[in-house]
Structures are given as C-alpha cells and as structure tokens.
Amino acid sequence: MTAPRIPLTVRLGILAVLVVLIQIGLLSQLALFGVPPDIGPLVVMSVGLLMGSIPGAVMGFWMGLMVDTALLQTLGIDSLLYIVVGYGAGRLRELRDPDGALVPLAVGAAATAVTVVGFSIVEFLLGVDAPVSLLLVREIVVTVIVGTLLAMPVYALVRRVLSPVLPDDFRRRRRRAYTTGGLSPITRSRA
C-alpha cells in the first residue's frame, strides 16, 4: 500500500505558513553581514520558476499577506511585491524556459532586489519617517548579496518539497514550436 500523496495546494499552503513562521520566529533574530536574511521572496521566486506565473503570483499574494498580517504592518505592500516576484519568475519560466544551473541565483538576486528596493520606495511614498542615507543603500546591497547566497539552497529545498506533485516534470523541457509561420527547414528540404 502506498502512502497518500499530499495535493499541490496543501503543500503550497503548508510551505507558505512554515516559511512565514521560520522567517518571523527564527531568521529575523539572525544577522548575516549585519542584515537579517529574508527567504520569503526566494520561496516565491522558486515557486514561480517551478510552476509558472499564476501559481507564483498566487503564492506571492498569500505569503505577502501573511507576512504583513504577522508583522502588523501596512497590508498589501509585501503582497504586491511578492506578486511581482512570483509572476516575473513564472513568466521567465514560461517564455525562456531556463535550464541553467545558475538561473535561481540570478533570479534570486533580482527577487531580493525588487522586494527590498520596492519596500523602501513604497514606505517612502507612504510618508514613513525614516532617514534616507548611504546607510540605507549599504543595507540594500548587503541584503541583495545575502539573498543571492541563499537562493540556491532555498530553490533546492522548494524543488524537493514540490517535485512529487508538480504538474509536469521540471527536468523535461518542452520543445518550442516553429514560429516563423512557414514550413520548417526540415520539411522544406523534402518538398
């Protein structure tokens, strides 16, 4: 008798709750190079790269809403930024079908940069009194570096959690259709 498989939506929900709890309870107390590591955008980026734009955006919305609610901050800021991250990573998967080993590293750096810079801009536009100085720029750069370093392990962990229930095998790549509108070079030579 085989063990029952946990459905994809349940896995994503459990993953989101665990990531938010670990982020707020444990990782916010740590400091790598002077900044706390933020794995939220990396998990959303991983879901987007593995599953596509819509699941990435949905995961981003719910994780952002949980983070905003748990931290008692302005609702919607993290949701908006995580939606952008999840949708962007998913569109990269759908349009370019990346299969390079370093893709999660580059997309993880971009995801971290989008969330950190976007959060700073939105908070500034909302009128939060915070000093804007070179120290803020240093913190943003160091946070992006830490996010880049954590991107590969987080991606591998999310892939391991989701791989039994992914809709299609993420290792097998679809062939792109010939899109010039005419016959392919192979069939043209036979005619």
PyMOL CGO cylinders between C-alpha atoms (Angstrom):
from pymol import cmd
from pymol.cgo import CYLINDER

trace = [
    CYLINDER, 0.00, 0.00, 0.00, 1.39, 3.38, -0.96, 0.3, 1, 1, 1, 1, 1, 1,
    CYLINDER, 1.39, 3.38, -0.96, 1.25, 6.47, 1.18, 0.3, 1, 1, 1, 1, 1, 1,
    CYLINDER, 1.25, 6.47, 1.18, -1.35, 9.05, 0.09, 0.3, 1, 1, 1, 1, 1, 1,
    CYLINDER, -1.35, 9.05, 0.09, 0.07, 11.97, -1.84, 0.3, 1, 1, 1, 1, 1, 1,
    CYLINDER, 0.07, 11.97, -1.84, -0.44, 15.42, -0.41, 0.3, 1, 1, 1, 1, 1, 1,
    CYLINDER, -0.44, 15.42, -0.41, -2.12, 17.65, -3.03, 0.3, 1, 1, 1, 1, 1, 1,
    CYLINDER, -2.12, 17.65, -3.03, -0.21, 20.57, -4.51, 0.3, 1, 1, 1, 1, 1, 1,
    CYLINDER, -0.21, 20.57, -4.51, -2.37, 23.29, -2.94, 0.3, 1, 1, 1, 1, 1, 1,
    CYLINDER, -2.37, 23.29, -2.94, -1.96, 21.77, 0.51, 0.3, 1, 1, 1, 1, 1, 1,
    CYLINDER, -1.96, 21.77, 0.51, 1.82, 21.56, 0.04, 0.3, 1, 1, 1, 1, 1, 1,
    CYLINDER, 1.82, 21.56, 0.04, 1.97, 25.20, -1.05, 0.3, 1, 1, 1, 1, 1, 1,
    CYLINDER, 1.97, 25.20, -1.05, -0.15, 26.28, 1.92, 0.3, 1, 1, 1, 1, 1, 1,
    CYLINDER, -0.15, 26.28, 1.92, 1.95, 24.37, 4.43, 0.3, 1, 1, 1, 1, 1, 1,
    CYLINDER, 1.95, 24.37, 4.43, 5.14, 25.69, 2.78, 0.3, 1, 1, 1, 1, 1, 1,
    CYLINDER, 5.14, 25.69, 2.78, 3.88, 29.29, 2.99, 0.3, 1, 1, 1, 1, 1, 1,
    CYLINDER, 3.88, 29.29, 2.99, 2.90, 29.00, 6.65, 0.3, 1, 1, 1, 1, 1, 1,
    CYLINDER, 2.90, 29.00, 6.65, 6.19, 27.33, 7.61, 0.3, 1, 1, 1, 1, 1, 1,
    CYLINDER, 6.19, 27.33, 7.61, 8.28, 29.90, 5.72, 0.3, 1, 1, 1, 1, 1, 1,
    CYLINDER, 8.28, 29.90, 5.72, 6.47, 32.82, 7.37, 0.3, 1, 1, 1, 1, 1, 1,
    CYLINDER, 6.47, 32.82, 7.37, 6.85, 31.25, 10.83, 0.3, 1, 1, 1, 1, 1, 1,
    CYLINDER, 6.85, 31.25, 10.83, 10.55, 30.48, 10.27, 0.3, 1, 1, 1, 1, 1, 1,
    CYLINDER, 10.55, 30.48, 10.27, 11.16, 33.94, 8.83, 0.3, 1, 1, 1, 1, 1, 1,
    CYLINDER, 11.16, 33.94, 8.83, 9.50, 35.79, 11.69, 0.3, 1, 1, 1, 1, 1, 1,
    CYLINDER, 9.50, 35.79, 11.69, 10.41, 33.46, 14.54, 0.3, 1, 1, 1, 1, 1, 1,
    CYLINDER, 10.41, 33.46, 14.54, 13.96, 32.46, 13.71, 0.3, 1, 1, 1, 1, 1, 1,
    CYLINDER, 13.96, 32.46, 13.71, 15.58, 34.29, 10.82, 0.3, 1, 1, 1, 1, 1, 1,
    CYLINDER, 15.58, 34.29, 10.82, 14.58, 37.76, 11.98, 0.3, 1, 1, 1, 1, 1, 1,
    CYLINDER, 14.58, 37.76, 11.98, 16.76, 37.17, 15.05, 0.3, 1, 1, 1, 1, 1, 1,
    CYLINDER, 16.76, 37.17, 15.05, 19.84, 36.27, 13.00, 0.3, 1, 1, 1, 1, 1, 1,
    CYLINDER, 19.84, 36.27, 13.00, 22.18, 38.65, 11.23, 0.3, 1, 1, 1, 1, 1, 1,
    CYLINDER, 22.18, 38.65, 11.23, 24.31, 37.70, 8.25, 0.3, 1, 1, 1, 1, 1, 1,
    CYLINDER, 24.31, 37.70, 8.25, 26.75, 40.50, 7.43, 0.3, 1, 1, 1, 1, 1, 1,
    CYLINDER, 26.75, 40.50, 7.43, 24.64, 42.84, 9.55, 0.3, 1, 1, 1, 1, 1, 1,
    CYLINDER, 24.64, 42.84, 9.55, 21.23, 42.19, 7.93, 0.3, 1, 1, 1, 1, 1, 1,
    CYLINDER, 21.23, 42.19, 7.93, 18.57, 39.57, 8.67, 0.3, 1, 1, 1, 1, 1, 1,
    CYLINDER, 18.57, 39.57, 8.67, 18.14, 37.04, 5.83, 0.3, 1, 1, 1, 1, 1, 1,
    CYLINDER, 18.14, 37.04, 5.83, 14.80, 37.20, 4.02, 0.3, 1, 1, 1, 1, 1, 1,
    CYLINDER, 14.80, 37.20, 4.02, 13.73, 33.91, 2.44, 0.3, 1, 1, 1, 1, 1, 1,
    CYLINDER, 13.73, 33.91, 2.44, 10.17, 34.95, 1.59, 0.3, 1, 1, 1, 1, 1, 1,
    CYLINDER, 10.17, 34.95, 1.59, 10.91, 36.34, -1.87, 0.3, 1, 1, 1, 1, 1, 1,
    CYLINDER, 10.91, 36.34, -1.87, 13.22, 33.42, -2.57, 0.3, 1, 1, 1, 1, 1, 1,
    CYLINDER, 13.22, 33.42, -2.57, 10.47, 30.89, -1.86, 0.3, 1, 1, 1, 1, 1, 1,
    CYLINDER, 10.47, 30.89, -1.86, 8.02, 32.82, -4.05, 0.3, 1, 1, 1, 1, 1, 1,
    CYLINDER, 8.02, 32.82, -4.05, 10.66, 33.02, -6.78, 0.3, 1, 1, 1, 1, 1, 1,
    CYLINDER, 10.66, 33.02, -6.78, 11.23, 29.28, -6.54, 0.3, 1, 1, 1, 1, 1, 1,
    CYLINDER, 11.23, 29.28, -6.54, 7.53, 28.50, -6.85, 0.3, 1, 1, 1, 1, 1, 1,
    CYLINDER, 7.53, 28.50, -6.85, 7.33, 30.79, -9.88, 0.3, 1, 1, 1, 1, 1, 1,
    CYLINDER, 7.33, 30.79, -9.88, 10.33, 29.16, -11.55, 0.3, 1, 1, 1, 1, 1, 1,
    CYLINDER, 10.33, 29.16, -11.55, 8.99, 25.66, -10.89, 0.3, 1, 1, 1, 1, 1, 1,
    CYLINDER, 8.99, 25.66, -10.89, 5.30, 26.13, -11.61, 0.3, 1, 1, 1, 1, 1, 1,
    CYLINDER, 5.30, 26.13, -11.61, 4.72, 29.24, -13.72, 0.3, 1, 1, 1, 1, 1, 1,
    CYLINDER, 4.72, 29.24, -13.72, 3.39, 32.76, -13.40, 0.3, 1, 1, 1, 1, 1, 1,
    CYLINDER, 3.39, 32.76, -13.40, -0.09, 32.23, -11.95, 0.3, 1, 1, 1, 1, 1, 1,
    CYLINDER, -0.09, 32.23, -11.95, 0.92, 29.84, -9.13, 0.3, 1, 1, 1, 1, 1, 1,
    CYLINDER, 0.92, 29.84, -9.13, 3.91, 32.09, -8.40, 0.3, 1, 1, 1, 1, 1, 1,
    CYLINDER, 3.91, 32.09, -8.40, 1.71, 35.18, -8.17, 0.3, 1, 1, 1, 1, 1, 1,
    CYLINDER, 1.71, 35.18, -8.17, -0.89, 33.43, -6.00, 0.3, 1, 1, 1, 1, 1, 1,
    CYLINDER, -0.89, 33.43, -6.00, 1.81, 32.12, -3.67, 0.3, 1, 1, 1, 1, 1, 1,
    CYLINDER, 1.81, 32.12, -3.67, 3.29, 35.61, -3.54, 0.3, 1, 1, 1, 1, 1, 1,
    CYLINDER, 3.29, 35.61, -3.54, -0.03, 37.20, -2.65, 0.3, 1, 1, 1, 1, 1, 1,
    CYLINDER, -0.03, 37.20, -2.65, -0.79, 34.81, 0.21, 0.3, 1, 1, 1, 1, 1, 1,
    CYLINDER, -0.79, 34.81, 0.21, 2.74, 34.81, 1.63, 0.3, 1, 1, 1, 1, 1, 1,
    CYLINDER, 2.74, 34.81, 1.63, 2.89, 38.60, 1.47, 0.3, 1, 1, 1, 1, 1, 1,
    CYLINDER, 2.89, 38.60, 1.47, -0.48, 38.88, 3.17, 0.3, 1, 1, 1, 1, 1, 1,
    CYLINDER, -0.48, 38.88, 3.17, 0.66, 36.51, 5.94, 0.3, 1, 1, 1, 1, 1, 1,
    CYLINDER, 0.66, 36.51, 5.94, 3.89, 38.49, 6.45, 0.3, 1, 1, 1, 1, 1, 1,
    CYLINDER, 3.89, 38.49, 6.45, 2.05, 41.82, 6.56, 0.3, 1, 1, 1, 1, 1, 1,
    CYLINDER, 2.05, 41.82, 6.56, -0.53, 40.45, 8.97, 0.3, 1, 1, 1, 1, 1, 1,
    CYLINDER, -0.53, 40.45, 8.97, 2.02, 38.79, 11.25, 0.3, 1, 1, 1, 1, 1, 1,
    CYLINDER, 2.02, 38.79, 11.25, 4.22, 41.88, 11.45, 0.3, 1, 1, 1, 1, 1, 1,
    CYLINDER, 4.22, 41.88, 11.45, 1.26, 44.27, 11.86, 0.3, 1, 1, 1, 1, 1, 1,
    CYLINDER, 1.26, 44.27, 11.86, 2.49, 46.50, 9.07, 0.3, 1, 1, 1, 1, 1, 1,
    CYLINDER, 2.49, 46.50, 9.07, 0.65, 48.18, 6.21, 0.3, 1, 1, 1, 1, 1, 1,
    CYLINDER, 0.65, 48.18, 6.21, -1.37, 45.46, 4.48, 0.3, 1, 1, 1, 1, 1, 1,
    CYLINDER, -1.37, 45.46, 4.48, -0.61, 44.87, 0.85, 0.3, 1, 1, 1, 1, 1, 1,
    CYLINDER, -0.61, 44.87, 0.85, 2.95, 46.09, 0.48, 0.3, 1, 1, 1, 1, 1, 1,
    CYLINDER, 2.95, 46.09, 0.48, 4.62, 42.70, 0.74, 0.3, 1, 1, 1, 1, 1, 1,
    CYLINDER, 4.62, 42.70, 0.74, 1.73, 41.11, -1.16, 0.3, 1, 1, 1, 1, 1, 1,
    CYLINDER, 1.73, 41.11, -1.16, 2.22, 43.48, -4.07, 0.3, 1, 1, 1, 1, 1, 1,
    CYLINDER, 2.22, 43.48, -4.07, 5.97, 42.97, -4.17, 0.3, 1, 1, 1, 1, 1, 1,
    CYLINDER, 5.97, 42.97, -4.17, 5.74, 39.18, -3.80, 0.3, 1, 1, 1, 1, 1, 1,
    CYLINDER, 5.74, 39.18, -3.80, 3.16, 39.06, -6.61, 0.3, 1, 1, 1, 1, 1, 1,
    CYLINDER, 3.16, 39.06, -6.61, 5.63, 40.88, -8.86, 0.3, 1, 1, 1, 1, 1, 1,
    CYLINDER, 5.63, 40.88, -8.86, 8.40, 38.44, -7.88, 0.3, 1, 1, 1, 1, 1, 1,
    CYLINDER, 8.40, 38.44, -7.88, 6.28, 35.30, -8.34, 0.3, 1, 1, 1, 1, 1, 1,
    CYLINDER, 6.28, 35.30, -8.34, 4.75, 36.44, -11.60, 0.3, 1, 1, 1, 1, 1, 1,
    CYLINDER, 4.75, 36.44, -11.60, 8.09, 37.61, -13.01, 0.3, 1, 1, 1, 1, 1, 1,
    CYLINDER, 8.09, 37.61, -13.01, 9.86, 34.35, -12.18, 0.3, 1, 1, 1, 1, 1, 1,
    CYLINDER, 9.86, 34.35, -12.18, 6.96, 32.37, -13.60, 0.3, 1, 1, 1, 1, 1, 1,
    CYLINDER, 6.96, 32.37, -13.60, 6.95, 34.38, -16.83, 0.3, 1, 1, 1, 1, 1, 1,
    CYLINDER, 6.95, 34.38, -16.83, 10.67, 33.76, -17.17, 0.3, 1, 1, 1, 1, 1, 1,
    CYLINDER, 10.67, 33.76, -17.17, 9.95, 30.04, -16.95, 0.3, 1, 1, 1, 1, 1, 1,
    CYLINDER, 9.95, 30.04, -16.95, 7.12, 30.26, -19.47, 0.3, 1, 1, 1, 1, 1, 1,
    CYLINDER, 7.12, 30.26, -19.47, 8.87, 32.46, -22.03, 0.3, 1, 1, 1, 1, 1, 1,
    CYLINDER, 8.87, 32.46, -22.03, 12.51, 31.43, -21.84, 0.3, 1, 1, 1, 1, 1, 1,
    CYLINDER, 12.51, 31.43, -21.84, 12.26, 28.00, -20.21, 0.3, 1, 1, 1, 1, 1, 1,
    CYLINDER, 12.26, 28.00, -20.21, 15.55, 28.48, -18.32, 0.3, 1, 1, 1, 1, 1, 1,
    CYLINDER, 15.55, 28.48, -18.32, 17.50, 25.36, -17.56, 0.3, 1, 1, 1, 1, 1, 1,
    CYLINDER, 17.50, 25.36, -17.56, 20.84, 26.76, -16.47, 0.3, 1, 1, 1, 1, 1, 1,
    CYLINDER, 20.84, 26.76, -16.47, 22.23, 25.84, -13.08, 0.3, 1, 1, 1, 1, 1, 1,
    CYLINDER, 22.23, 25.84, -13.08, 22.76, 29.47, -12.11, 0.3, 1, 1, 1, 1, 1, 1,
    CYLINDER, 22.76, 29.47, -12.11, 19.30, 30.75, -13.08, 0.3, 1, 1, 1, 1, 1, 1,
    CYLINDER, 19.30, 30.75, -13.08, 17.97, 30.53, -9.48, 0.3, 1, 1, 1, 1, 1, 1,
    CYLINDER, 17.97, 30.53, -9.48, 20.97, 32.56, -8.35, 0.3, 1, 1, 1, 1, 1, 1,
    CYLINDER, 20.97, 32.56, -8.35, 20.32, 35.42, -10.79, 0.3, 1, 1, 1, 1, 1, 1,
    CYLINDER, 20.32, 35.42, -10.79, 16.55, 35.37, -10.30, 0.3, 1, 1, 1, 1, 1, 1,
    CYLINDER, 16.55, 35.37, -10.30, 17.03, 35.18, -6.52, 0.3, 1, 1, 1, 1, 1, 1,
    CYLINDER, 17.03, 35.18, -6.52, 19.19, 38.31, -6.63, 0.3, 1, 1, 1, 1, 1, 1,
    CYLINDER, 19.19, 38.31, -6.63, 16.58, 40.08, -8.73, 0.3, 1, 1, 1, 1, 1, 1,
    CYLINDER, 16.58, 40.08, -8.73, 13.75, 38.93, -6.43, 0.3, 1, 1, 1, 1, 1, 1,
    CYLINDER, 13.75, 38.93, -6.43, 15.55, 40.17, -3.34, 0.3, 1, 1, 1, 1, 1, 1,
    CYLINDER, 15.55, 40.17, -3.34, 16.39, 43.48, -5.01, 0.3, 1, 1, 1, 1, 1, 1,
    CYLINDER, 16.39, 43.48, -5.01, 12.79, 44.01, -6.15, 0.3, 1, 1, 1, 1, 1, 1,
    CYLINDER, 12.79, 44.01, -6.15, 11.40, 43.39, -2.68, 0.3, 1, 1, 1, 1, 1, 1,
    CYLINDER, 11.40, 43.39, -2.68, 13.95, 45.44, -0.75, 0.3, 1, 1, 1, 1, 1, 1,
    CYLINDER, 13.95, 45.44, -0.75, 14.03, 48.41, -3.11, 0.3, 1, 1, 1, 1, 1, 1,
    CYLINDER, 14.03, 48.41, -3.11, 10.28, 48.24, -3.70, 0.3, 1, 1, 1, 1, 1, 1,
    CYLINDER, 10.28, 48.24, -3.70, 9.53, 48.15, 0.02, 0.3, 1, 1, 1, 1, 1, 1,
    CYLINDER, 9.53, 48.15, 0.02, 11.79, 51.15, 0.59, 0.3, 1, 1, 1, 1, 1, 1,
    CYLINDER, 11.79, 51.15, 0.59, 10.17, 53.14, -2.20, 0.3, 1, 1, 1, 1, 1, 1,
    CYLINDER, 10.17, 53.14, -2.20, 6.61, 52.33, -1.11, 0.3, 1, 1, 1, 1, 1, 1,
    CYLINDER, 6.61, 52.33, -1.11, 7.35, 53.17, 2.53, 0.3, 1, 1, 1, 1, 1, 1,
    CYLINDER, 7.35, 53.17, 2.53, 8.94, 56.45, 1.43, 0.3, 1, 1, 1, 1, 1, 1,
    CYLINDER, 8.94, 56.45, 1.43, 5.93, 57.30, -0.73, 0.3, 1, 1, 1, 1, 1, 1,
    CYLINDER, 5.93, 57.30, -0.73, 3.54, 56.49, 2.12, 0.3, 1, 1, 1, 1, 1, 1,
    CYLINDER, 3.54, 56.49, 2.12, 5.32, 59.05, 4.28, 0.3, 1, 1, 1, 1, 1, 1,
    CYLINDER, 5.32, 59.05, 4.28, 7.05, 56.83, 6.81, 0.3, 1, 1, 1, 1, 1, 1,
    CYLINDER, 7.05, 56.83, 6.81, 9.60, 58.93, 8.63, 0.3, 1, 1, 1, 1, 1, 1,
    CYLINDER, 9.60, 58.93, 8.63, 12.90, 57.21, 8.04, 0.3, 1, 1, 1, 1, 1, 1,
    CYLINDER, 12.90, 57.21, 8.04, 16.25, 58.75, 7.23, 0.3, 1, 1, 1, 1, 1, 1,
    CYLINDER, 16.25, 58.75, 7.23, 17.43, 58.19, 3.67, 0.3, 1, 1, 1, 1, 1, 1,
    CYLINDER, 17.43, 58.19, 3.67, 21.20, 57.96, 3.69, 0.3, 1, 1, 1, 1, 1, 1,
    CYLINDER, 21.20, 57.96, 3.69, 24.14, 55.97, 2.45, 0.3, 1, 1, 1, 1, 1, 1,
    CYLINDER, 24.14, 55.97, 2.45, 23.49, 53.50, 5.26, 0.3, 1, 1, 1, 1, 1, 1,
    CYLINDER, 23.49, 53.50, 5.26, 20.20, 52.53, 3.58, 0.3, 1, 1, 1, 1, 1, 1,
    CYLINDER, 20.20, 52.53, 3.58, 21.99, 51.90, 0.28, 0.3, 1, 1, 1, 1, 1, 1,
    CYLINDER, 21.99, 51.90, 0.28, 24.59, 49.76, 2.07, 0.3, 1, 1, 1, 1, 1, 1,
    CYLINDER, 24.59, 49.76, 2.07, 21.86, 47.74, 3.77, 0.3, 1, 1, 1, 1, 1, 1,
    CYLINDER, 21.86, 47.74, 3.77, 20.05, 47.20, 0.45, 0.3, 1, 1, 1, 1, 1, 1,
    CYLINDER, 20.05, 47.20, 0.45, 23.24, 46.00, -1.25, 0.3, 1, 1, 1, 1, 1, 1,
    CYLINDER, 23.24, 46.00, -1.25, 24.14, 43.64, 1.59, 0.3, 1, 1, 1, 1, 1, 1,
    CYLINDER, 24.14, 43.64, 1.59, 20.57, 42.27, 1.71, 0.3, 1, 1, 1, 1, 1, 1,
    CYLINDER, 20.57, 42.27, 1.71, 20.71, 41.52, -2.03, 0.3, 1, 1, 1, 1, 1, 1,
    CYLINDER, 20.71, 41.52, -2.03, 24.05, 39.75, -1.59, 0.3, 1, 1, 1, 1, 1, 1,
    CYLINDER, 24.05, 39.75, -1.59, 22.70, 37.64, 1.29, 0.3, 1, 1, 1, 1, 1, 1,
    CYLINDER, 22.70, 37.64, 1.29, 19.58, 36.83, -0.76, 0.3, 1, 1, 1, 1, 1, 1,
    CYLINDER, 19.58, 36.83, -0.76, 21.76, 35.77, -3.67, 0.3, 1, 1, 1, 1, 1, 1,
    CYLINDER, 21.76, 35.77, -3.67, 23.78, 33.46, -1.44, 0.3, 1, 1, 1, 1, 1, 1,
    CYLINDER, 23.78, 33.46, -1.44, 20.61, 31.86, -0.05, 0.3, 1, 1, 1, 1, 1, 1,
    CYLINDER, 20.61, 31.86, -0.05, 18.87, 31.49, -3.43, 0.3, 1, 1, 1, 1, 1, 1,
    CYLINDER, 18.87, 31.49, -3.43, 20.31, 28.11, -4.42, 0.3, 1, 1, 1, 1, 1, 1,
    CYLINDER, 20.31, 28.11, -4.42, 19.62, 26.28, -1.12, 0.3, 1, 1, 1, 1, 1, 1,
    CYLINDER, 19.62, 26.28, -1.12, 16.09, 27.71, -0.90, 0.3, 1, 1, 1, 1, 1, 1,
    CYLINDER, 16.09, 27.71, -0.90, 15.38, 26.77, -4.54, 0.3, 1, 1, 1, 1, 1, 1,
    CYLINDER, 15.38, 26.77, -4.54, 16.66, 23.23, -3.97, 0.3, 1, 1, 1, 1, 1, 1,
    CYLINDER, 16.66, 23.23, -3.97, 14.52, 22.83, -0.85, 0.3, 1, 1, 1, 1, 1, 1,
    CYLINDER, 14.52, 22.83, -0.85, 11.36, 24.13, -2.54, 0.3, 1, 1, 1, 1, 1, 1,
    CYLINDER, 11.36, 24.13, -2.54, 12.01, 21.90, -5.57, 0.3, 1, 1, 1, 1, 1, 1,
    CYLINDER, 12.01, 21.90, -5.57, 12.39, 18.91, -3.28, 0.3, 1, 1, 1, 1, 1, 1,
    CYLINDER, 12.39, 18.91, -3.28, 9.13, 19.70, -1.47, 0.3, 1, 1, 1, 1, 1, 1,
    CYLINDER, 9.13, 19.70, -1.47, 7.14, 20.27, -4.65, 0.3, 1, 1, 1, 1, 1, 1,
    CYLINDER, 7.14, 20.27, -4.65, 8.71, 17.75, -7.07, 0.3, 1, 1, 1, 1, 1, 1,
    CYLINDER, 8.71, 17.75, -7.07, 6.35, 14.81, -6.30, 0.3, 1, 1, 1, 1, 1, 1,
    CYLINDER, 6.35, 14.81, -6.30, 3.27, 16.84, -7.25, 0.3, 1, 1, 1, 1, 1, 1,
    CYLINDER, 3.27, 16.84, -7.25, 4.47, 19.22, -9.95, 0.3, 1, 1, 1, 1, 1, 1,
    CYLINDER, 4.47, 19.22, -9.95, 2.11, 19.26, -12.95, 0.3, 1, 1, 1, 1, 1, 1,
    CYLINDER, 2.11, 19.26, -12.95, 4.92, 18.37, -15.36, 0.3, 1, 1, 1, 1, 1, 1,
    CYLINDER, 4.92, 18.37, -15.36, 8.44, 17.23, -14.77, 0.3, 1, 1, 1, 1, 1, 1,
    CYLINDER, 8.44, 17.23, -14.77, 10.60, 20.32, -14.36, 0.3, 1, 1, 1, 1, 1, 1,
    CYLINDER, 10.60, 20.32, -14.36, 13.61, 18.49, -15.77, 0.3, 1, 1, 1, 1, 1, 1,
    CYLINDER, 13.61, 18.49, -15.77, 11.90, 17.67, -19.07, 0.3, 1, 1, 1, 1, 1, 1,
    CYLINDER, 11.90, 17.67, -19.07, 11.69, 20.71, -21.30, 0.3, 1, 1, 1, 1, 1, 1,
    CYLINDER, 11.69, 20.71, -21.30, 9.03, 21.22, -23.93, 0.3, 1, 1, 1, 1, 1, 1,
    CYLINDER, 9.03, 21.22, -23.93, 10.16, 21.78, -27.47, 0.3, 1, 1, 1, 1, 1, 1,
    CYLINDER, 10.16, 21.78, -27.47, 9.22, 25.14, -28.83, 0.3, 1, 1, 1, 1, 1, 1,
    CYLINDER, 9.22, 25.14, -28.83, 7.03, 25.21, -31.88, 0.3, 1, 1, 1, 1, 1, 1,
    CYLINDER, 7.03, 25.21, -31.88, 8.45, 26.58, -35.08, 0.3, 1, 1, 1, 1, 1, 1,
    CYLINDER, 8.45, 26.58, -35.08, 7.07, 30.12, -35.09, 0.3, 1, 1, 1, 1, 1, 1,
    CYLINDER, 7.07, 30.12, -35.09, 8.04, 31.70, -38.41, 0.3, 1, 1, 1, 1, 1, 1,
    CYLINDER, 8.04, 31.70, -38.41, 4.69, 30.86, -39.94, 0.3, 1, 1, 1, 1, 1, 1,
    CYLINDER, 4.69, 30.86, -39.94, 6.14, 28.81, -42.78, 0.3, 1, 1, 1, 1, 1, 1,
    CYLINDER, 6.14, 28.81, -42.78, 7.43, 25.34, -43.17, 0.3, 1, 1, 1, 1, 1, 1,
    CYLINDER, 7.43, 25.34, -43.17, 10.29, 24.27, -41.02, 0.3, 1, 1, 1, 1, 1, 1,
    CYLINDER, 10.29, 24.27, -41.02, 13.69, 23.94, -42.72, 0.3, 1, 1, 1, 1, 1, 1,
    CYLINDER, 13.69, 23.94, -42.72, 13.45, 20.17, -42.43, 0.3, 1, 1, 1, 1, 1, 1,
    CYLINDER, 13.45, 20.17, -42.43, 10.13, 19.84, -44.25, 0.3, 1, 1, 1, 1, 1, 1,
    CYLINDER, 10.13, 19.84, -44.25, 11.10, 22.48, -46.83, 0.3, 1, 1, 1, 1, 1, 1,
    CYLINDER, 11.10, 22.48, -46.83, 14.06, 20.40, -47.97, 0.3, 1, 1, 1, 1, 1, 1,
    CYLINDER, 14.06, 20.40, -47.97, 11.85, 17.36, -48.60, 0.3, 1, 1, 1, 1, 1, 1,
    CYLINDER, 11.85, 17.36, -48.60, 9.35, 19.24, -50.73, 0.3, 1, 1, 1, 1, 1, 1,
]
cmd.load_cgo(trace, "trace")
